[in-house]
Amino acid sequence: MTVKTLRNVTIREYRTFLERIGCQHTRTTGGHEHWTRKDLNRPITFQTHIEPVPEFILKNGLRILGMSKNEFWTTLEQ
């Protein structure tokens, strides 16, 4: 069994994940994309000029969403 980590997740993959869980891109400010969903208290923000998305940014987004790494990969692989 291969253990999947949050390293090397591309911006394209992260955008796909956010779209699949119902988030909407609200704005881009100074190289930062802001995504939101009605049930979230705060937006998910990440830099568009750093590829791949840093692991701590992904973990922070998952914390805001209340999701695990496994749920991330399951959603992305659908």
C-alpha positions as CSV (number, residue, x, y, z in Angstrom):
1,M,0.0,0.0,0.0
2,T,1.4,3.4,-1.0
3,V,1.1,6.2,1.5
4,K,0.0,9.4,-0.2
5,T,1.4,12.7,1.1
6,L,0.4,16.2,0.4
7,R,3.7,17.0,-1.2
8,N,3.8,17.8,-4.9
9,V,0.1,18.6,-5.2
10,T,-0.2,20.9,-8.2
11,I,-2.3,24.1,-8.3
12,R,-4.5,22.5,-10.9
13,E,-5.2,19.5,-8.7
14,Y,-6.0,21.7,-5.7
15,R,-8.4,23.8,-7.8
16,T,-10.1,20.6,-9.0
17,F,-10.4,19.4,-5.4
18,L,-11.9,22.7,-4.2
19,E,-14.4,22.6,-7.1
20,R,-15.5,19.1,-6.4
21,I,-16.3,19.8,-2.7
22,G,-18.5,22.8,-3.7
23,C,-16.1,25.7,-3.2
24,Q,-16.2,28.7,-5.5
25,H,-13.4,30.9,-6.6
26,T,-14.3,34.4,-5.4
27,R,-11.3,36.5,-6.3
28,T,-7.6,36.7,-7.0
29,T,-5.7,39.4,-5.2
30,G,-1.9,39.9,-5.7
31,G,-1.2,36.3,-6.7
32,H,-3.5,34.8,-4.0
33,E,-6.7,32.9,-4.9
34,H,-9.6,33.0,-2.5
35,W,-12.1,30.2,-2.4
36,T,-15.2,30.0,-0.3
37,R,-18.3,28.0,0.5
38,K,-21.4,28.9,2.4
39,D,-20.7,26.8,5.5
40,L,-17.1,28.0,5.9
41,N,-16.1,30.7,8.5
42,R,-13.1,31.8,6.5
43,P,-11.9,31.6,2.9
44,I,-9.3,29.2,1.7
45,T,-6.4,31.1,0.3
46,F,-3.3,30.0,-1.6
47,Q,-0.6,31.5,-3.7
48,T,-0.8,31.0,-7.4
49,H,2.9,31.6,-8.1
50,I,4.3,28.7,-6.0
51,E,4.2,25.3,-7.6
52,P,3.5,22.8,-6.1
53,V,1.2,24.1,-3.4
54,P,3.2,24.0,-0.1
55,E,2.1,21.2,2.3
56,F,1.3,23.6,5.1
57,I,-1.2,25.5,2.9
58,L,-2.9,22.3,2.0
59,K,-3.1,21.2,5.6
60,N,-4.5,24.6,6.6
61,G,-7.2,24.3,3.9
62,L,-8.1,20.8,5.1
63,R,-8.4,22.1,8.7
64,I,-10.7,24.9,7.6
65,L,-12.8,22.3,5.7
66,G,-12.8,19.8,8.5
67,M,-11.4,17.1,6.2
68,S,-8.6,14.5,6.4
69,K,-5.8,13.7,4.0
70,N,-7.6,10.5,3.0
71,E,-10.8,12.5,2.2
72,F,-8.7,14.8,0.1
73,W,-7.2,12.0,-2.0
74,T,-10.6,10.2,-2.3
75,T,-12.3,13.4,-3.5
76,L,-9.5,14.1,-6.0
77,E,-9.5,10.5,-7.4
78,Q,-13.2,10.5,-8.2
